[in-house]
Amino acid sequence: MVAHARRDHPDEACGIIAGPAGSDSPERLVEMINAERSPTFYRFDSAEQLAVWRWMDDHDEEPVVIYHSHTATEAYPSRTDVKFASEPNAHYVLISTREPETAMVRSFRIVDGEITEEPVELTGDELAVQTYKIGHTPTSIVYDCAEPR
Amino acid sequence: MSVEVRIPTILRTHTGGEKIVKGDGDTLSALFADLDTRHNGLSGRVITGEGALHRFVNVYVNDEDVRFTGGLDTALNDGDSVTILPAVAGG
């Protein structure tokens, strides 16, 4: 996620991590096209979204994580992020590439317009992410930062 | 004449949790009018008060985004599959 966000900077990068439906386990990273190619907005390409969503449906997967980058602001959901959040089961992960040396990664639930931050626990190559927010909600989600398989 | 409609998670409150529902109609707007008779409120989540598609809801007939095939006037044939997907977008 961080590498993708860095690569597309100064435009926003976006994608998902799919996993088995109901597992809450993010396993398969899918980098999506930002159809807006914008530093302030993102939107999945509609044809690509259909293809990816259909593939998940056929393989009993769901988007466990939906991520995008903020390239000039902090890793916190914007008003537009909240307005368009449409997957109540997903973890919305924000990556800020504002600082060239330090990426910030934070994770949220966005349900019915309400933002709830959740803890991020790092495994694998911890140097891949330099700062992250420790949350205090009971469930934690684990991000494996090892090289993509 | 029957069309299969795939409902995204967030709109399943209108279909009693059903992931796939059946509908009828020669065009997409006729289909949504038909669906609304059984799935109250579904149409309003896809079509605006002015009768246009919501900008941040994608509707596909088979594999085609209907924005490129005539929008709500898109013709439907027996056995077509309609998919509704909220756009994944933000700032």
gemmi code that builds the backbone of each chain (N, CA, C; Angstrom):
import gemmi

chains = {
    "A": [
        ("MET", (0.840, -1.198, 0.000), (0.000, 0.000, 0.000), (0.881, 1.256, 0.000)),
        ("VAL", (1.890, 1.229, 0.871), (2.759, 2.405, 0.963), (3.556, 2.574, -0.326)),
        ("ALA", (4.074, 1.461, -0.857), (4.844, 1.537, -2.098), (3.980, 2.068, -3.234)),
        ("HIS", (2.735, 1.597, -3.302), (1.805, 2.065, -4.336), (1.542, 3.562, -4.163)),
        ("ALA", (1.310, 3.970, -2.925), (1.019, 5.379, -2.650), (2.209, 6.257, -3.022)),
        ("ARG", (3.420, 5.773, -2.707), (4.629, 6.533, -3.055), (4.785, 6.638, -4.575)),
        ("ARG", (4.515, 5.545, -5.264), (4.694, 5.487, -6.713), (3.754, 6.480, -7.409)),
        ("ASP", (2.527, 6.582, -6.920), (1.540, 7.437, -7.595), (1.567, 8.884, -7.110)),
        ("HIS", (2.306, 9.157, -6.033), (2.420, 10.526, -5.522), (2.930, 11.428, -6.647)),
        ("PRO", (2.399, 12.646, -6.884), (1.475, 13.398, -6.036), (-0.016, 13.111, -6.282)),
        ("ASP", (-0.346, 12.153, -7.182), (-1.760, 11.788, -7.309), (-2.122, 10.809, -6.188)),
        ("GLU", (-3.391, 10.738, -5.863), (-3.849, 9.773, -4.872), (-3.826, 8.367, -5.477)),
        ("ALA", (-3.371, 7.407, -4.682), (-3.396, 5.999, -5.079), (-4.539, 5.318, -4.342)),
        ("CYS", (-5.102, 4.252, -4.927), (-6.209, 3.558, -4.267), (-6.196, 2.079, -4.614)),
        ("GLY", (-6.790, 1.292, -3.761), (-6.848, -0.149, -4.016), (-7.570, -0.868, -2.898)),
        ("ILE", (-7.506, -2.189, -2.958), (-8.162, -3.003, -1.926), (-7.216, -4.111, -1.481)),
        ("ILE", (-7.488, -4.688, -0.323), (-6.914, -5.989, 0.014), (-8.107, -6.914, 0.244)),
        ("ALA", (-8.204, -7.911, -0.645), (-9.322, -8.850, -0.572), (-8.981, -9.975, 0.383)),
        ("GLY", (-10.022, -10.601, 0.903), (-9.826, -11.765, 1.773), (-11.100, -12.584, 1.772)),
        ("PRO", (-11.046, -13.808, 2.301), (-12.243, -14.646, 2.337), (-13.393, -13.927, 3.054)),
        ("ALA", (-14.604, -14.031, 2.498), (-15.766, -13.346, 3.064), (-15.954, -13.757, 4.521)),
        ("GLY", (-16.123, -12.767, 5.380), (-16.388, -13.038, 6.783), (-15.142, -13.327, 7.612)),
        ("SER", (-13.973, -13.435, 6.969), (-12.753, -13.801, 7.696), (-12.101, -12.609, 8.378)),
        ("ASP", (-12.354, -11.396, 7.865), (-11.701, -10.178, 8.334), (-10.174, -10.287, 8.186)),
        ("SER", (-9.746, -11.062, 7.202), (-8.313, -11.313, 7.011), (-7.875, -10.796, 5.637)),
        ("PRO", (-7.132, -9.690, 5.594), (-6.715, -9.134, 4.296), (-5.559, -9.920, 3.711)),
        ("GLU", (-5.754, -10.513, 2.538), (-4.753, -11.449, 2.011), (-4.226, -11.104, 0.631)),
        ("ARG", (-5.032, -10.434, -0.194), (-4.643, -10.290, -1.605), (-4.754, -8.822, -1.994)),
        ("LEU", (-3.595, -8.186, -2.197), (-3.573, -6.760, -2.532), (-3.901, -6.557, -4.007)),
        ("VAL", (-4.855, -5.680, -4.285), (-5.186, -5.338, -5.665), (-5.054, -3.828, -5.817)),
        ("GLU", (-4.038, -3.399, -6.551), (-3.868, -1.966, -6.821), (-4.900, -1.581, -7.874)),
        ("MET", (-5.694, -0.550, -7.579), (-6.737, -0.136, -8.519), (-6.307, 1.149, -9.227)),
        ("ILE", (-6.875, 1.343, -10.413), (-6.631, 2.581, -11.155), (-7.425, 3.708, -10.493)),
        ("ASN", (-6.776, 4.840, -10.250), (-7.526, 6.029, -9.853), (-7.991, 6.726, -11.136)),
        ("ALA", (-9.273, 6.539, -11.463), (-9.805, 7.076, -12.717), (-9.729, 8.598, -12.748)),
        ("GLU", (-9.636, 9.214, -11.569), (-9.586, 10.682, -11.515), (-8.167, 11.212, -11.743)),
        ("ARG", (-7.170, 10.370, -11.509), (-5.758, 10.793, -11.604), (-5.570, 12.196, -11.032)),
        ("SER", (-5.922, 12.304, -9.752), (-5.980, 13.619, -9.119), (-5.227, 13.609, -7.798)),
        ("PRO", (-4.613, 14.736, -7.401), (-3.982, 14.815, -6.087), (-4.977, 15.028, -4.949)),
        ("THR", (-6.257, 15.268, -5.273), (-7.228, 15.562, -4.217), (-8.454, 14.648, -4.241)),
        ("PHE", (-8.549, 13.722, -5.208), (-9.739, 12.900, -5.315), (-9.362, 11.541, -5.889)),
        ("TYR", (-10.142, 10.512, -5.497), (-9.944, 9.217, -6.159), (-11.286, 8.593, -6.456)),
        ("ARG", (-11.311, 7.790, -7.490), (-12.481, 6.986, -7.807), (-11.989, 5.760, -8.564)),
        ("PHE", (-12.428, 4.581, -8.112), (-12.055, 3.369, -8.834), (-12.611, 3.452, -10.247)),
        ("ASP", (-11.827, 2.981, -11.219), (-12.306, 2.866, -12.597), (-13.485, 1.890, -12.609)),
        ("SER", (-14.611, 2.275, -13.223), (-15.839, 1.484, -13.051), (-15.733, 0.099, -13.674)),
        ("ALA", (-15.067, -0.023, -14.826), (-14.938, -1.340, -15.465), (-14.024, -2.241, -14.632)),
        ("GLU", (-12.944, -1.655, -14.128), (-12.024, -2.445, -13.311), (-12.706, -2.870, -12.010)),
        ("GLN", (-13.482, -1.960, -11.418), (-14.189, -2.296, -10.180), (-15.140, -3.475, -10.397)),
        ("LEU", (-15.883, -3.448, -11.512), (-16.804, -4.558, -11.786), (-16.035, -5.866, -11.904)),
        ("ALA", (-14.928, -5.842, -12.645), (-14.142, -7.071, -12.842), (-13.627, -7.604, -11.507)),
        ("VAL", (-13.107, -6.715, -10.673), (-12.519, -7.142, -9.392), (-13.619, -7.618, -8.433)),
        ("TRP", (-14.737, -6.883, -8.384), (-15.848, -7.263, -7.487), (-16.455, -8.594, -7.923)),
        ("ARG", (-16.555, -8.810, -9.233), (-17.112, -10.075, -9.718), (-16.184, -11.237, -9.373)),
        ("TRP", (-14.879, -10.988, -9.532), (-13.901, -12.033, -9.192), (-14.026, -12.404, -7.715)),
        ("MET", (-14.148, -11.380, -6.869), (-14.280, -11.649, -5.427), (-15.557, -12.442, -5.148)),
        ("ASP", (-16.645, -12.024, -5.815), (-17.932, -12.693, -5.627), (-17.822, -14.176, -6.003)),
        ("ASP", (-17.196, -14.457, -7.136), (-17.055, -15.832, -7.616), (-16.155, -16.665, -6.715)),
        ("HIS", (-15.242, -16.013, -5.988), (-14.302, -16.750, -5.147), (-14.600, -16.563, -3.661)),
        ("ASP", (-15.834, -16.108, -3.371), (-16.274, -15.937, -1.986), (-15.303, -15.056, -1.186)),
        ("GLU", (-14.916, -13.951, -1.819), (-14.058, -12.979, -1.155), (-14.819, -11.662, -0.994)),
        ("GLU", (-14.250, -10.782, -0.170), (-14.797, -9.433, -0.039), (-13.639, -8.449, 0.148)),
        ("PRO", (-13.892, -7.157, -0.069), (-12.830, -6.181, 0.177), (-12.676, -5.959, 1.678)),
        ("VAL", (-11.679, -6.618, 2.270), (-11.465, -6.488, 3.714), (-10.899, -5.101, 4.022)),
        ("VAL", (-9.995, -4.649, 3.137), (-9.412, -3.313, 3.273), (-9.673, -2.522, 1.999)),
        ("ILE", (-10.067, -1.261, 2.149), (-10.114, -0.328, 1.027), (-9.160, 0.806, 1.387)),
        ("TYR", (-8.118, 0.986, 0.582), (-7.123, 1.993, 0.957), (-7.012, 3.082, -0.092)),
        ("HIS", (-6.598, 4.255, 0.357), (-6.194, 5.313, -0.577), (-5.243, 6.250, 0.122)),
        ("SER", (-4.565, 7.051, -0.671), (-3.571, 7.945, -0.083), (-4.079, 9.379, -0.062)),
        ("HIS", (-3.566, 10.107, 0.917), (-3.681, 11.569, 0.934), (-2.279, 12.087, 0.682)),
        ("THR", (-2.141, 12.970, -0.279), (-0.784, 13.342, -0.691), (-0.337, 14.678, -0.104)),
        ("ALA", (-1.270, 15.427, 0.498), (-0.884, 16.715, 1.100), (-1.469, 16.907, 2.489)),
        ("THR", (-2.236, 15.930, 2.955), (-2.886, 16.056, 4.268), (-2.651, 14.795, 5.086)),
        ("GLU", (-3.138, 14.795, 6.327), (-2.892, 13.655, 7.207), (-3.724, 12.436, 6.797)),
        ("ALA", (-3.368, 11.308, 7.392), (-4.042, 10.046, 7.075), (-5.317, 9.927, 7.903)),
        ("TYR", (-6.284, 10.777, 7.604), (-7.557, 10.776, 8.328), (-8.664, 10.997, 7.288)),
        ("PRO", (-9.804, 10.293, 7.406), (-10.837, 10.395, 6.371), (-11.343, 11.832, 6.174)),
        ("SER", (-11.403, 12.251, 4.923), (-11.927, 13.574, 4.589), (-13.456, 13.514, 4.564)),
        ("ARG", (-14.074, 14.682, 4.444), (-15.536, 14.697, 4.369), (-16.043, 13.882, 3.181)),
        ("THR", (-15.343, 13.986, 2.046), (-15.770, 13.198, 0.872), (-15.568, 11.699, 1.111)),
        ("ASP", (-14.505, 11.337, 1.838), (-14.300, 9.911, 2.146), (-15.494, 9.358, 2.917)),
        ("VAL", (-15.984, 10.140, 3.868), (-17.109, 9.696, 4.695), (-18.382, 9.641, 3.852)),
        ("LYS", (-18.559, 10.658, 3.002), (-19.769, 10.745, 2.179), (-19.911, 9.530, 1.258)),
        ("PHE", (-18.782, 9.067, 0.701), (-18.865, 7.993, -0.294), (-18.553, 6.611, 0.264)),
        ("ALA", (-18.286, 6.509, 1.555), (-17.961, 5.194, 2.123), (-19.160, 4.267, 1.979)),
        ("SER", (-18.999, 3.176, 1.240), (-20.154, 2.339, 0.908), (-19.961, 0.872, 1.263)),
        ("GLU", (-18.864, 0.558, 1.953), (-18.648, -0.840, 2.360), (-18.568, -0.887, 3.887)),
        ("PRO", (-19.713, -1.144, 4.542), (-19.732, -1.096, 6.013), (-18.827, -2.123, 6.675)),
        ("ASN", (-18.464, -3.196, 5.933), (-17.616, -4.229, 6.548), (-16.125, -3.983, 6.336)),
        ("ALA", (-15.788, -2.968, 5.531), (-14.380, -2.779, 5.173), (-13.632, -1.951, 6.214)),
        ("HIS", (-12.326, -2.200, 6.281), (-11.415, -1.318, 7.008), (-10.921, -0.287, 5.997)),
        ("TYR", (-11.190, 0.969, 6.274), (-10.713, 2.030, 5.386), (-9.332, 2.472, 5.857)),
        ("VAL", (-8.322, 2.175, 5.047), (-6.954, 2.508, 5.421), (-6.508, 3.742, 4.647)),
        ("LEU", (-5.976, 4.707, 5.376), (-5.479, 5.955, 4.791), (-3.967, 5.972, 4.906)),
        ("ILE", (-3.307, 6.369, 3.841), (-1.850, 6.470, 3.822), (-1.519, 7.914, 3.460)),
        ("SER", (-0.751, 8.575, 4.299), (-0.337, 9.930, 3.942), (1.082, 9.905, 3.393)),
        ("THR", (1.236, 10.502, 2.204), (2.575, 10.616, 1.605), (3.043, 12.074, 1.639)),
        ("ARG", (2.439, 12.840, 2.560), (2.799, 14.255, 2.663), (4.285, 14.425, 2.968)),
        ("GLU", (4.786, 13.595, 3.921), (6.207, 13.669, 4.273), (6.987, 12.712, 3.376)),
        ("PRO", (8.035, 13.203, 2.701), (8.757, 12.331, 1.776), (9.461, 11.156, 2.459)),
        ("GLU", (9.864, 11.313, 3.725), (10.641, 10.260, 4.389), (9.775, 9.365, 5.271)),
        ("THR", (8.611, 9.834, 5.639), (7.803, 9.115, 6.628), (6.386, 8.927, 6.113)),
        ("ALA", (5.978, 7.673, 5.955), (4.595, 7.404, 5.549), (3.758, 7.180, 6.796)),
        ("MET", (2.556, 7.719, 6.802), (1.667, 7.482, 7.937), (0.496, 6.624, 7.469)),
        ("VAL", (0.198, 5.585, 8.251), (-0.880, 4.656, 7.913), (-1.837, 4.582, 9.089)),
        ("ARG", (-3.107, 4.821, 8.823), (-4.120, 4.692, 9.873), (-5.333, 3.956, 9.300)),
        ("SER", (-6.090, 3.323, 10.170), (-7.194, 2.473, 9.725), (-8.496, 2.862, 10.434)),
        ("PHE", (-9.586, 2.824, 9.683), (-10.869, 3.306, 10.212), (-12.012, 2.420, 9.731)),
        ("ARG", (-13.063, 2.410, 10.539), (-14.374, 1.954, 10.061), (-15.166, 3.204, 9.742)),
        ("ILE", (-15.901, 3.183, 8.643), (-16.780, 4.306, 8.327), (-18.165, 3.728, 8.063)),
        ("VAL", (-19.067, 3.906, 9.021), (-20.411, 3.329, 8.931), (-21.429, 4.427, 9.233)),
        ("ASP", (-22.378, 4.613, 8.327), (-23.439, 5.618, 8.504), (-22.869, 6.991, 8.861)),
        ("GLY", (-21.794, 7.365, 8.198), (-21.224, 8.691, 8.390), (-20.369, 8.836, 9.634)),
        ("GLU", (-20.200, 7.729, 10.377), (-19.426, 7.797, 11.613), (-18.057, 7.145, 11.447)),
        ("ILE", (-17.018, 7.879, 11.860), (-15.639, 7.396, 11.738), (-15.200, 6.783, 13.058)),
        ("THR", (-14.699, 5.550, 13.026), (-14.130, 4.929, 14.216), (-12.723, 4.473, 13.893)),
        ("GLU", (-11.740, 5.034, 14.582), (-10.368, 4.599, 14.321), (-10.120, 3.260, 14.993)),
        ("GLU", (-9.257, 2.437, 14.380), (-8.945, 1.129, 14.948), (-7.436, 0.934, 14.950)),
        ("PRO", (-6.946, 0.066, 15.831), (-5.504, -0.097, 15.932), (-4.924, -0.809, 14.727)),
        ("VAL", (-3.687, -0.500, 14.442), (-2.952, -1.158, 13.366), (-1.767, -1.867, 14.010)),
        ("GLU", (-1.638, -3.154, 13.701), (-0.518, -3.920, 14.243), (0.344, -4.357, 13.065)),
        ("LEU", (1.630, -4.131, 13.148), (2.501, -4.435, 12.020), (3.229, -5.746, 12.227)),
        ("THR", (3.307, -6.522, 11.140), (4.133, -7.736, 11.170), (5.025, -7.690, 9.941)),
        ("GLY", (5.935, -8.626, 9.811), (6.800, -8.663, 8.629), (7.806, -7.543, 8.671)),
        ("ASP", (7.998, -6.873, 7.561), (9.011, -5.831, 7.453), (8.486, -4.536, 8.048)),
        ("GLU", (8.775, -4.329, 9.315), (8.221, -3.157, 9.993), (8.801, -1.861, 9.456)),
        ("LEU", (9.933, -1.930, 8.770), (10.522, -0.709, 8.227), (9.713, -0.194, 7.030)),
        ("ALA", (8.814, -1.044, 6.496), (8.013, -0.614, 5.349), (7.081, 0.533, 5.739)),
        ("VAL", (6.684, 0.564, 7.000), (5.828, 1.642, 7.479), (6.534, 2.277, 8.663)),
        ("GLN", (6.709, 3.576, 8.601), (7.528, 4.209, 9.617), (6.721, 4.707, 10.813)),
        ("THR", (5.510, 5.195, 10.595), (4.717, 5.617, 11.749), (3.314, 5.065, 11.599)),
        ("TYR", (2.725, 4.749, 12.700), (1.345, 4.298, 12.646), (0.682, 4.638, 13.951)),
        ("LYS", (-0.624, 4.704, 13.889), (-1.389, 5.123, 15.062), (-1.781, 3.896, 15.872)),
        ("ILE", (-1.523, 3.935, 17.146), (-1.984, 2.847, 18.008), (-3.396, 3.202, 18.474)),
        ("GLY", (-4.330, 2.350, 18.193), (-5.712, 2.626, 18.570), (-6.076, 1.901, 19.852)),
        ("HIS", (-7.300, 2.055, 20.270), (-7.698, 1.502, 21.562), (-9.003, 0.714, 21.514)),
        ("THR", (-9.461, 0.400, 20.299), (-10.691, -0.401, 20.231), (-10.327, -1.871, 20.441)),
        ("PRO", (-11.292, -2.698, 20.826), (-10.952, -4.066, 21.227), (-10.372, -4.935, 20.109)),
        ("THR", (-10.825, -4.765, 18.876), (-10.306, -5.639, 17.823), (-9.177, -4.941, 17.099)),
        ("SER", (-8.185, -5.692, 16.733), (-7.071, -5.113, 15.994), (-6.946, -5.839, 14.665)),
        ("ILE", (-6.411, -5.168, 13.664), (-6.237, -5.808, 12.363), (-4.754, -5.822, 12.045)),
        ("VAL", (-4.293, -6.930, 11.524), (-2.865, -7.128, 11.314), (-2.527, -6.891, 9.852)),
        ("TYR", (-1.538, -6.068, 9.590), (-1.061, -5.851, 8.224), (0.321, -6.447, 8.074)),
        ("ASP", (0.444, -7.399, 7.188), (1.746, -7.996, 6.921), (2.489, -7.110, 5.934)),
        ("CYS", (3.600, -6.548, 6.364), (4.339, -5.606, 5.532), (5.467, -6.280, 4.768)),
        ("ALA", (5.465, -7.606, 4.725), (6.504, -8.311, 3.984), (6.348, -8.037, 2.491)),
        ("GLU", (7.353, -8.395, 1.733), (7.293, -8.229, 0.275), (6.036, -8.901, -0.264)),
        ("PRO", (5.372, -8.263, -1.285), (4.171, -8.888, -1.858), (4.491, -10.272, -2.433)),
        ("ARG", (3.541, -11.212, -2.213), (3.762, -12.553, -2.762), (3.480, -12.574, -4.251)),
    ],
    "B": [
        ("MET", (-40.071, -12.400, -19.656), (-39.010, -11.386, -19.532), (-38.562, -11.308, -18.083)),
        ("SER", (-37.340, -11.709, -17.833), (-36.842, -11.659, -16.463), (-35.359, -11.297, -16.483)),
        ("VAL", (-35.003, -10.410, -15.562), (-33.633, -9.918, -15.469), (-33.146, -10.154, -14.047)),
        ("GLU", (-31.888, -10.580, -13.928), (-31.293, -10.807, -12.617), (-30.591, -9.512, -12.185)),
        ("VAL", (-30.804, -9.118, -10.932), (-30.194, -7.883, -10.441), (-29.340, -8.200, -9.223)),
        ("ARG", (-28.074, -7.867, -9.300), (-27.151, -8.110, -8.177), (-27.084, -6.870, -7.295)),
        ("ILE", (-27.378, -7.086, -6.018), (-27.535, -5.992, -5.059), (-26.285, -5.893, -4.175)),
        ("PRO", (-25.679, -4.714, -4.047), (-24.507, -4.585, -3.176), (-24.902, -4.635, -1.701)),
        ("THR", (-23.955, -5.009, -0.850), (-24.203, -5.166, 0.595), (-25.002, -4.003, 1.179)),
        ("ILE", (-24.587, -2.787, 0.845), (-25.164, -1.606, 1.489), (-26.634, -1.376, 1.114)),
        ("LEU", (-27.104, -1.982, 0.007), (-28.509, -1.800, -0.407), (-29.383, -3.009, -0.080)),
        ("ARG", (-28.799, -4.007, 0.590), (-29.579, -5.228, 0.853), (-30.635, -5.028, 1.930)),
        ("THR", (-30.592, -3.881, 2.616), (-31.670, -3.567, 3.563), (-32.996, -3.433, 2.809)),
        ("HIS", (-32.907, -3.109, 1.497), (-34.130, -2.946, 0.702), (-34.628, -4.262, 0.112)),
        ("THR", (-33.810, -5.317, 0.208), (-34.190, -6.586, -0.424), (-34.282, -7.706, 0.605)),
        ("GLY", (-34.425, -7.337, 1.865), (-34.503, -8.353, 2.920), (-33.239, -9.198, 2.986)),
        ("GLY", (-32.106, -8.587, 2.639), (-30.834, -9.305, 2.710), (-30.467, -10.068, 1.449)),
        ("GLU", (-31.392, -10.115, 0.484), (-31.125, -10.881, -0.744), (-30.006, -10.234, -1.558)),
        ("LYS", (-29.125, -11.082, -2.068), (-27.978, -10.647, -2.869), (-28.375, -10.520, -4.343)),
        ("ILE", (-29.283, -11.361, -4.778), (-29.745, -11.340, -6.165), (-31.267, -11.329, -6.158)),
        ("VAL", (-31.866, -10.381, -6.901), (-33.325, -10.362, -7.032), (-33.685, -10.389, -8.511)),
        ("LYS", (-34.945, -10.726, -8.791), (-35.417, -10.774, -10.173), (-36.283, -9.560, -10.447)),
        ("GLY", (-36.271, -9.101, -11.690), (-37.102, -7.977, -12.059), (-37.504, -8.047, -13.522)),
        ("ASP", (-38.379, -7.118, -13.887), (-38.892, -7.055, -15.257), (-38.775, -5.647, -15.788)),
        ("GLY", (-38.629, -5.523, -17.103), (-38.630, -4.194, -17.713), (-37.876, -4.209, -19.032)),
        ("ASP", (-38.403, -3.419, -19.991), (-37.746, -3.323, -21.299), (-36.532, -2.403, -21.252)),
        ("THR", (-36.540, -1.503, -20.274), (-35.409, -0.593, -20.107), (-35.008, -0.590, -18.638)),
        ("LEU", (-33.877, 0.020, -18.370), (-33.398, 0.102, -16.994), (-34.378, 0.893, -16.120)),
        ("SER", (-34.948, 1.989, -16.641), (-35.874, 2.759, -15.794), (-37.134, 1.949, -15.498)),
        ("ALA", (-37.610, 1.161, -16.486), (-38.778, 0.299, -16.241), (-38.433, -0.772, -15.199)),
        ("LEU", (-37.212, -1.291, -15.279), (-36.778, -2.303, -14.310), (-36.784, -1.735, -12.892)),
        ("PHE", (-36.250, -0.530, -12.717), (-36.205, 0.044, -11.371), (-37.603, 0.370, -10.855)),
        ("ALA", (-38.509, 0.789, -11.754), (-39.898, 1.016, -11.349), (-40.513, -0.292, -10.854)),
        ("ASP", (-40.225, -1.385, -11.577), (-40.739, -2.701, -11.178), (-40.133, -3.140, -9.838)),
        ("LEU", (-38.825, -2.983, -9.699), (-38.156, -3.402, -8.451), (-38.710, -2.654, -7.246)),
        ("ASP", (-39.011, -1.367, -7.458), (-39.478, -0.542, -6.344), (-40.835, -1.001, -5.803)),
        ("THR", (-41.607, -1.723, -6.614), (-42.911, -2.215, -6.129), (-42.718, -3.292, -5.062)),
        ("ARG", (-41.596, -4.016, -5.126), (-41.343, -5.089, -4.138), (-40.235, -4.733, -3.150)),
        ("HIS", (-39.309, -3.881, -3.603), (-38.155, -3.540, -2.768), (-38.181, -2.036, -2.537)),
        ("ASN", (-39.033, -1.651, -1.591), (-39.308, -0.240, -1.353), (-38.037, 0.552, -1.069)),
        ("GLY", (-37.836, 1.635, -1.818), (-36.706, 2.515, -1.561), (-35.461, 2.202, -2.377)),
        ("LEU", (-35.423, 1.033, -2.993), (-34.229, 0.646, -3.754), (-33.964, 1.626, -4.897)),
        ("SER", (-35.017, 1.927, -5.640), (-34.887, 2.821, -6.791), (-34.303, 4.175, -6.393)),
        ("GLY", (-34.757, 4.691, -5.243), (-34.299, 5.995, -4.783), (-32.823, 6.044, -4.419)),
        ("ARG", (-32.219, 4.880, -4.192), (-30.792, 4.838, -3.872), (-29.945, 4.867, -5.143)),
        ("VAL", (-30.587, 4.642, -6.279), (-29.864, 4.551, -7.555), (-30.213, 5.722, -8.463)),
        ("ILE", (-31.488, 6.183, -8.386), (-31.983, 7.226, -9.285), (-32.312, 8.475, -8.465)),
        ("THR", (-31.895, 9.634, -8.948), (-32.137, 10.892, -8.229), (-33.590, 11.339, -8.392)),
        ("GLY", (-33.983, 12.334, -7.605), (-35.317, 12.916, -7.717), (-35.591, 13.479, -9.106)),
        ("GLU", (-34.527, 13.859, -9.794), (-34.675, 14.405, -11.160), (-34.712, 13.300, -12.212)),
        ("GLY", (-34.647, 12.052, -11.775), (-34.754, 10.946, -12.723), (-33.465, 10.604, -13.443)),
        ("ALA", (-32.318, 10.956, -12.846), (-31.034, 10.571, -13.443), (-30.341, 9.561, -12.527)),
        ("LEU", (-29.354, 8.874, -13.060), (-28.564, 7.972, -12.220), (-27.741, 8.791, -11.230)),
        ("HIS", (-27.676, 8.327, -9.986), (-26.770, 8.965, -9.030), (-25.352, 8.885, -9.576)),
        ("ARG", (-24.611, 9.982, -9.417), (-23.280, 10.045, -10.005), (-22.329, 9.017, -9.393)),
        ("PHE", (-22.543, 8.675, -8.134), (-21.595, 7.780, -7.486), (-22.160, 6.381, -7.247)),
        ("VAL", (-23.100, 6.001, -8.105), (-23.552, 4.614, -8.132), (-23.318, 4.106, -9.550)),
        ("ASN", (-22.597, 3.001, -9.665), (-22.366, 2.399, -10.979), (-23.431, 1.341, -11.230)),
        ("VAL", (-24.019, 1.381, -12.440), (-24.967, 0.337, -12.840), (-24.440, -0.272, -14.138)),
        ("TYR", (-24.411, -1.597, -14.166), (-23.898, -2.303, -15.340), (-24.986, -3.234, -15.873)),
        ("VAL", (-25.108, -3.302, -17.199), (-25.917, -4.352, -17.815), (-24.920, -5.325, -18.438)),
        ("ASN", (-24.963, -6.565, -17.955), (-23.924, -7.544, -18.276), (-22.571, -6.922, -17.909)),
        ("ASP", (-21.683, -6.628, -18.846), (-20.389, -6.073, -18.450), (-20.257, -4.587, -18.724)),
        ("GLU", (-21.326, -3.952, -19.210), (-21.208, -2.566, -19.667), (-21.735, -1.575, -18.634)),
        ("ASP", (-20.925, -0.580, -18.316), (-21.372, 0.541, -17.500), (-22.423, 1.295, -18.318)),
        ("VAL", (-23.640, 1.436, -17.763), (-24.743, 1.993, -18.558), (-24.543, 3.478, -18.884)),
        ("ARG", (-23.555, 4.119, -18.232), (-23.266, 5.510, -18.619), (-22.862, 5.592, -20.087)),
        ("PHE", (-22.336, 4.485, -20.604), (-21.866, 4.479, -21.993), (-22.871, 3.809, -22.934)),
        ("THR", (-24.038, 3.400, -22.414), (-24.989, 2.684, -23.283), (-26.382, 3.308, -23.245)),
        ("GLY", (-26.494, 4.572, -22.797), (-27.794, 5.224, -22.799), (-28.412, 5.424, -21.432)),
        ("GLY", (-27.644, 5.180, -20.377), (-28.138, 5.431, -19.018), (-29.396, 4.648, -18.714)),
        ("LEU", (-30.389, 5.319, -18.144), (-31.621, 4.636, -17.735), (-32.464, 4.178, -18.920)),
        ("ASP", (-32.152, 4.689, -20.131), (-32.868, 4.235, -21.338), (-32.280, 2.951, -21.922)),
        ("THR", (-31.211, 2.467, -21.329), (-30.574, 1.245, -21.826), (-31.602, 0.111, -21.923)),
        ("ALA", (-31.649, -0.527, -23.099), (-32.614, -1.609, -23.325), (-32.169, -2.881, -22.622)),
        ("LEU", (-33.154, -3.643, -22.143), (-32.864, -4.912, -21.470), (-33.485, -6.062, -22.239)),
        ("ASN", (-32.810, -7.188, -22.215), (-33.321, -8.404, -22.835), (-33.455, -9.493, -21.790)),
        ("ASP", (-34.329, -10.455, -22.091), (-34.529, -11.585, -21.191), (-33.177, -12.232, -20.864)),
        ("GLY", (-32.939, -12.468, -19.596), (-31.702, -13.142, -19.202), (-30.538, -12.219, -18.926)),
        ("ASP", (-30.723, -10.915, -19.144), (-29.637, -9.979, -18.838), (-29.338, -9.979, -17.343)),
        ("SER", (-28.122, -9.587, -17.027), (-27.732, -9.465, -15.634), (-27.375, -8.010, -15.363)),
        ("VAL", (-28.050, -7.429, -14.362), (-27.801, -6.039, -13.983), (-27.055, -6.045, -12.654)),
        ("THR", (-25.985, -5.263, -12.574), (-25.201, -5.176, -11.335), (-25.195, -3.729, -10.849)),
        ("ILE", (-25.483, -3.543, -9.573), (-25.388, -2.215, -8.949), (-24.158, -2.232, -8.042)),
        ("LEU", (-23.278, -1.272, -8.210), (-22.104, -1.155, -7.336), (-21.911, 0.304, -6.955)),
        ("PRO", (-21.947, 0.625, -5.674), (-21.604, 2.001, -5.297), (-20.156, 2.271, -5.702)),
        ("ALA", (-19.909, 3.437, -6.288), (-18.540, 3.778, -6.662), (-17.678, 3.818, -5.410)),
        ("VAL", (-16.453, 3.350, -5.515), (-15.504, 3.524, -4.413), (-14.732, 4.793, -4.730)),
        ("ALA", (-14.977, 5.816, -3.912), (-14.445, 7.137, -4.230), (-14.266, 7.925, -2.942)),
        ("GLY", (-13.522, 9.005, -3.048), (-13.331, 9.881, -1.911), (-12.319, 10.947, -2.264)),
        ("GLY", (-11.865, 11.660, -1.215), (-10.942, 12.742, -1.509), (-9.648, 12.588, -0.737)),
    ],
}
model = gemmi.Model(1)
for chain_id, residues in chains.items():
    chain = gemmi.Chain(chain_id)
    for i, (resn, *xyz) in enumerate(residues, 1):
        res = gemmi.Residue()
        res.name, res.seqid = resn, gemmi.SeqId(i, " ")
        for name, pos in zip(("N", "CA", "C"), xyz):
            atom = gemmi.Atom()
            atom.name, atom.element = name, gemmi.Element(name[0])
            atom.pos, atom.b_iso = gemmi.Position(*pos), 0.0
            res.add_atom(atom)
        chain.add_residue(res)
    model.add_chain(chain)
structure = gemmi.Structure()
structure.add_model(model)
structure.setup_entities()
